[in-house]
């Protein structure tokens, strides 16, 4: 058996742990030969691959990023204005691949589904720091991102206390507020603003004034996809040739400008950006990534092509690639964490 493996989309802590688990499991259980594909689907187009043996994936468990490289703009359907699916399938046959393991988010799962439907048997492994993949309660990389944001909130709070300021911290997450919600709770934020709940600017300002009178400072954790009631998300830029052309970012600075005229205190904004993607994965992410990688190898061994690893009610499951392809999982409005936040007095920006 010869199996290809690639990492697509944005990088995330734990990718190397998955590569390691898939490779070692396939070598040990199936005596398989594993081929690493560089820079995601782009490597299949540009014919850039390398062998992955036991030694190549040893010692990478704690490393951030991905040893294979990744790419978040290459779609086999439209890269450089043409359809590459026939070329990719032909190249996979030339390599002698029996199948492909694709590690990535909803965009990569959509690519995996396309390639599987076009004749390249494929298995998926869910990855995103945003934690927004359908059928997956927790994706690896998320715990590390939450840890990073929580540490930043802890540090930001001391500056807010010292200077009596309103401190805004912007997180990643696209159209889902999981990072902001969990990190905001863990980091003791006074206000958490999510894409799922449009915020009322006057309500946010009122919380800041109340806290200024009582404790001199306010910490606001805001997801990049959050928007004011009746307003629009802040788009940082658009990437025309990307499968996901809209790149969000900048809401913290916009909110800073909107809040300052309403308050008698300074408002400062910090955008954490890609620091949330970097660094060594937490132990929880290393374990989860290893579980997912091992489970993906089982799918390959069983010939369960066209499926991906999932997680439901704490148990490893499987679902079809089509179920997750191009879809995202927002925070449910009845989620227990939202209820807990309201009960302990955290504002969600609701008027």
C-alpha positions as CSV (number, residue, x, y, z in Angstrom):
1,X,0.0,0.0,0.0
2,X,1.2,3.5,-0.8
3,X,-0.6,6.5,0.7
4,X,-0.1,10.2,0.2
5,X,-0.6,12.7,3.0
6,X,-1.0,16.5,2.8
7,X,-1.8,19.5,5.0
8,X,-4.0,22.2,3.6
9,X,-5.4,25.6,4.7
10,X,-3.9,27.6,7.5
11,X,-1.3,26.1,9.8
12,X,-2.3,24.9,13.3
13,X,-0.5,23.5,16.3
14,X,-0.8,19.7,16.1
15,X,-0.4,19.2,12.4
16,X,3.0,17.5,12.8
17,X,1.5,15.2,15.5
18,X,-1.2,14.1,13.0
19,X,1.4,13.5,10.3
20,X,3.4,11.4,12.8
21,X,0.4,9.4,13.9
22,X,-0.9,8.7,10.4
23,X,2.6,7.7,9.1
24,X,3.6,5.5,12.0
25,X,0.2,3.8,12.2
26,X,0.2,3.0,8.5
27,X,3.8,1.7,8.6
28,X,3.2,-0.4,11.6
29,X,-0.2,-1.8,10.8
30,X,-0.1,-2.0,7.0
31,X,3.6,-1.9,6.2
32,X,2.5,1.0,4.0
33,X,4.8,3.4,2.1
34,X,3.8,7.0,2.9
35,X,4.4,9.9,0.6
36,X,4.4,13.4,1.9
37,X,2.9,16.0,-0.4
38,X,4.4,19.5,0.0
39,X,2.2,22.7,0.4
40,X,-1.2,21.0,0.2
41,X,-3.0,20.6,-3.1
42,X,-0.3,22.8,-4.7
43,X,2.2,20.1,-4.3
44,X,0.0,17.7,-6.3
45,X,-0.2,20.3,-9.1
46,X,3.5,21.2,-9.0
47,X,4.6,17.5,-8.5
48,X,6.5,18.1,-5.2
49,X,6.5,15.1,-2.9
50,X,8.9,13.3,-0.6
51,X,8.9,10.0,1.2
52,X,8.0,9.8,4.9
53,X,9.5,7.0,6.8
54,X,9.6,6.3,10.5
55,X,12.7,8.4,11.1
56,X,11.3,11.4,9.1
57,X,8.3,11.7,11.5
58,X,10.2,11.0,14.7
59,X,10.8,13.9,17.0
60,X,8.1,16.2,15.5
61,X,5.3,15.7,18.0
62,X,5.9,18.9,19.8
63,X,6.8,21.0,16.8
64,X,4.5,23.8,15.6
65,X,3.5,24.3,12.0
66,X,3.8,21.4,9.5
67,X,6.9,19.8,8.1
68,X,5.2,19.4,4.8
69,X,4.2,23.0,4.4
70,X,0.7,24.2,3.6
71,X,-1.2,26.5,1.2
72,X,-4.6,28.2,1.6
73,X,-5.2,29.6,-1.9
74,X,-4.9,26.6,-4.2
75,X,-8.1,25.0,-5.3
76,X,-7.9,22.2,-7.9
77,X,-10.9,23.7,-9.6
78,X,-9.6,27.1,-10.4
79,X,-5.9,27.5,-9.6
80,X,-4.4,29.8,-12.3
81,X,-7.7,29.7,-14.1
82,X,-8.0,26.0,-14.9
83,X,-9.3,22.7,-13.6
84,X,-6.4,20.5,-12.3
85,X,-8.4,17.5,-11.2
86,X,-7.5,15.2,-14.1
87,X,-3.8,16.2,-13.7
88,X,-3.9,15.5,-10.0
89,X,-5.5,12.1,-10.4
90,X,-3.1,11.2,-13.2
91,X,-0.1,12.2,-11.0
92,X,-1.4,10.2,-8.1
93,X,-1.6,7.2,-10.3
94,X,1.9,7.9,-11.6
95,X,3.1,7.9,-8.0
96,X,1.2,4.6,-7.4
97,X,-0.9,6.1,-4.6
98,X,-3.7,3.9,-3.3
99,X,-5.2,6.9,-1.5
100,X,-4.8,10.2,0.1
101,X,-5.0,11.5,3.7
102,X,-6.0,15.2,3.6
103,X,-5.5,17.2,6.9
104,X,-7.3,20.5,7.0
105,X,-10.4,22.6,7.7
106,X,-13.7,22.9,5.8
107,X,-12.0,24.2,2.7
108,X,-9.5,21.3,2.6
109,X,-12.4,18.9,3.2
110,X,-14.1,20.4,0.2
111,X,-11.0,19.8,-1.9
112,X,-10.7,16.3,-0.5
113,X,-14.3,15.6,-1.5
114,X,-13.7,16.9,-5.0
115,X,-10.6,14.7,-5.5
116,X,-12.4,11.7,-4.0
117,X,-15.3,12.2,-6.4
118,X,-12.9,12.5,-9.3
119,X,-11.2,9.2,-8.7
120,X,-8.6,9.7,-6.0
121,X,-9.7,7.8,-2.8
122,X,-9.4,10.2,0.1
123,X,-9.7,10.3,3.9
124,X,-10.0,13.5,5.8
125,X,-8.6,14.7,9.2
126,X,-10.3,17.8,10.6
127,X,-8.0,20.7,11.5
128,X,-8.7,24.3,12.5
129,X,-7.9,26.6,15.4
130,X,-11.4,28.0,14.8
131,X,-13.1,24.8,16.1
132,X,-15.8,25.3,13.5
133,X,-15.9,22.0,11.5
134,X,-19.2,20.3,11.2
135,X,-19.4,16.9,13.0
136,X,-16.3,17.7,15.2
137,X,-16.8,18.9,18.7
138,X,-13.2,19.8,19.1
139,X,-10.5,20.2,16.5
140,X,-6.8,20.0,17.3
141,X,-5.1,23.4,17.3
142,X,-8.0,25.0,19.1
143,X,-6.8,24.3,22.6
144,X,-3.4,25.8,21.9
145,X,-5.1,28.9,20.4
146,X,-7.3,29.3,23.4
147,X,-4.3,28.9,25.7
148,X,-2.4,31.7,23.8
149,X,-5.4,34.1,23.9
150,X,-6.0,33.4,27.6
151,X,-2.4,34.2,28.4
152,X,-2.7,37.4,26.4
153,X,-5.8,38.4,28.3
154,X,-4.1,37.7,31.6
155,X,-1.3,40.1,30.5
156,X,-3.6,42.7,29.1
157,X,-5.6,42.8,32.3
158,X,-2.7,44.0,34.4
159,X,-2.1,46.9,32.0
160,X,-5.8,47.8,32.1
161,X,-5.8,47.7,35.9
162,X,-2.7,49.8,36.1
163,X,-3.9,52.5,33.8
164,X,-7.6,52.4,34.3
165,X,-8.2,51.6,30.6
166,X,-10.6,49.7,28.4
167,X,-8.6,47.0,26.8
168,X,-9.8,45.3,23.6
169,X,-8.3,42.0,22.5
170,X,-9.2,40.6,19.0
171,X,-9.1,36.9,18.3
172,X,-9.3,34.8,15.2
173,X,-12.2,32.5,14.4
174,X,-13.8,33.6,11.1
175,X,-17.6,33.4,11.5
176,X,-17.5,31.3,14.7
177,X,-16.8,32.6,18.1
178,X,-15.4,29.6,19.8
179,X,-11.9,31.0,20.5
180,X,-13.2,34.3,21.9
181,X,-15.8,32.5,24.0
182,X,-13.6,29.9,25.7
183,X,-10.6,32.2,26.0
184,X,-12.8,35.1,27.2
185,X,-14.2,32.8,30.0
186,X,-10.8,31.5,30.9
187,X,-9.1,34.9,30.8
188,X,-11.8,36.7,32.9
189,X,-13.0,39.0,30.2
190,X,-15.7,41.4,31.2
191,X,-17.3,41.6,27.7
192,X,-17.2,38.8,25.1
193,X,-18.3,39.7,21.5
194,X,-19.1,36.9,19.1
195,X,-20.1,36.6,15.4
196,X,-23.2,34.7,16.5
197,X,-24.6,37.6,18.6
198,X,-24.6,41.1,17.1
199,X,-23.6,43.6,19.8
200,X,-25.2,46.8,20.9
201,X,-22.6,49.5,21.1
202,X,-24.5,51.4,23.8
203,X,-24.7,48.3,25.9
204,X,-21.0,47.7,25.6
205,X,-20.3,51.4,26.6
206,X,-22.6,51.0,29.6
207,X,-20.6,48.1,30.9
208,X,-17.4,50.0,30.5
209,X,-18.8,53.0,32.4
210,X,-20.1,50.8,35.2
211,X,-16.7,49.1,35.6
212,X,-14.8,52.3,35.4
213,X,-16.8,53.6,38.4
214,X,-16.3,50.3,40.3
215,X,-12.9,48.9,39.2
216,X,-11.3,51.4,36.8
217,X,-10.8,49.0,33.9
218,X,-12.6,46.7,31.4
219,X,-11.3,43.8,29.3
220,X,-13.2,43.0,26.1
221,X,-12.5,39.9,24.1
222,X,-13.9,40.3,20.6
223,X,-13.9,37.7,17.8
224,X,-12.8,39.0,14.4
225,X,-16.2,38.1,12.9
226,X,-18.2,40.1,15.5
227,X,-20.3,43.0,14.2
228,X,-22.6,45.7,15.7
229,X,-26.3,45.4,15.5
230,X,-27.4,46.7,12.1
231,X,-23.7,46.8,10.9
232,X,-21.3,44.7,8.9
233,X,-18.2,42.6,9.7
234,X,-14.9,44.3,9.3
235,X,-13.1,43.0,6.2
236,X,-9.3,43.3,6.4
237,X,-8.8,42.4,2.7
238,X,-10.1,40.3,-0.1
239,X,-8.0,37.7,-1.9
240,X,-9.5,37.2,-5.4
241,X,-7.9,33.9,-6.3
242,X,-8.5,32.2,-2.9
243,X,-11.3,29.6,-2.2
244,X,-12.0,31.8,0.9
245,X,-11.6,35.4,-0.5
246,X,-12.9,37.4,2.5
247,X,-10.3,37.8,5.2
248,X,-11.8,39.3,8.4
249,X,-9.9,41.5,10.9
250,X,-9.8,44.9,12.4
251,X,-13.0,45.0,14.5
252,X,-11.0,45.8,17.6
253,X,-9.7,49.0,16.1
254,X,-13.2,49.9,14.8
255,X,-14.7,49.3,18.2
256,X,-11.9,51.4,19.8
257,X,-12.8,54.3,17.6
258,X,-16.5,53.9,18.3
259,X,-16.2,53.5,22.1
260,X,-13.8,56.3,22.9
261,X,-16.2,59.2,22.2
262,X,-18.7,57.5,24.6
263,X,-16.3,57.1,27.5
264,X,-14.1,59.2,29.8
265,X,-11.2,56.7,29.6
266,X,-8.6,55.5,27.2
267,X,-9.4,52.6,24.9
268,X,-6.6,50.4,23.6
269,X,-6.8,47.6,21.0
270,X,-4.6,44.6,20.5
271,X,-5.0,42.3,17.5
272,X,-3.4,38.9,18.3
273,X,-3.5,37.7,14.7
274,X,-1.2,34.8,13.7
275,X,0.4,34.4,17.1
276,X,-2.7,32.2,17.8
277,X,-1.5,29.7,15.1
278,X,2.1,29.4,16.1
279,X,4.2,27.6,18.7
280,X,4.2,24.2,20.2
281,X,0.9,22.4,20.7
282,X,-0.5,21.9,24.1
283,X,-0.6,18.4,25.6
284,X,-4.3,18.2,24.9
285,X,-3.8,19.1,21.2
286,X,-0.9,16.6,20.9
287,X,-3.2,13.8,22.3
288,X,-6.2,14.8,20.1
289,X,-4.0,15.0,17.0
290,X,-2.6,11.6,17.7
291,X,-6.1,10.1,18.2
292,X,-7.2,11.7,14.9
293,X,-4.2,10.5,13.0
294,X,-4.5,7.0,14.3
295,X,-8.2,6.9,13.5
296,X,-7.5,8.2,10.0
297,X,-5.0,5.3,9.5
298,X,-7.8,2.9,10.5
299,X,-10.1,4.4,7.9
300,X,-7.4,3.9,5.3
301,X,-6.8,0.3,6.4
302,X,-10.5,-0.4,6.2
303,X,-10.9,1.2,2.8
304,X,-13.4,3.7,4.2
305,X,-12.7,6.2,1.5
306,X,-14.7,9.4,1.2
307,X,-15.0,9.7,5.0
308,X,-13.3,11.8,7.6
309,X,-12.5,11.5,11.3
310,X,-15.0,13.2,13.7
311,X,-15.6,13.7,17.4
312,X,-19.1,13.4,18.9
313,X,-19.9,13.3,22.7
314,X,-16.2,12.7,23.4
315,X,-15.9,9.7,21.1
316,X,-14.0,9.3,17.8
317,X,-16.5,8.9,15.0
318,X,-16.5,9.0,11.2
319,X,-18.6,11.0,8.8
320,X,-18.7,11.6,5.1
321,X,-16.4,14.3,3.6
322,X,-19.5,15.8,2.0
323,X,-21.0,16.5,5.4
324,X,-18.2,18.8,6.4
325,X,-17.1,20.1,3.0
326,X,-17.4,23.9,2.8
327,X,-19.6,24.1,6.0
328,X,-18.9,25.6,9.4
329,X,-20.2,25.1,12.9
330,X,-21.0,28.3,14.8
331,X,-21.6,28.6,18.5
332,X,-25.2,27.5,19.2
333,X,-27.2,30.3,20.9
334,X,-28.2,27.8,23.6
335,X,-24.7,26.6,24.3
336,X,-24.0,26.1,28.1
337,X,-20.9,28.4,27.9
338,X,-23.1,31.3,26.8
339,X,-25.5,30.5,29.7
340,X,-22.6,30.3,32.1
341,X,-21.1,33.6,30.9
342,X,-24.4,35.4,31.4
343,X,-24.9,33.9,34.9
344,X,-21.6,35.2,36.2
345,X,-22.2,38.7,34.8
346,X,-20.1,38.6,31.6
347,X,-21.7,40.9,28.9
348,X,-22.2,39.5,25.5
349,X,-23.0,42.9,24.1
350,X,-26.7,42.4,24.2
351,X,-28.9,45.4,24.7
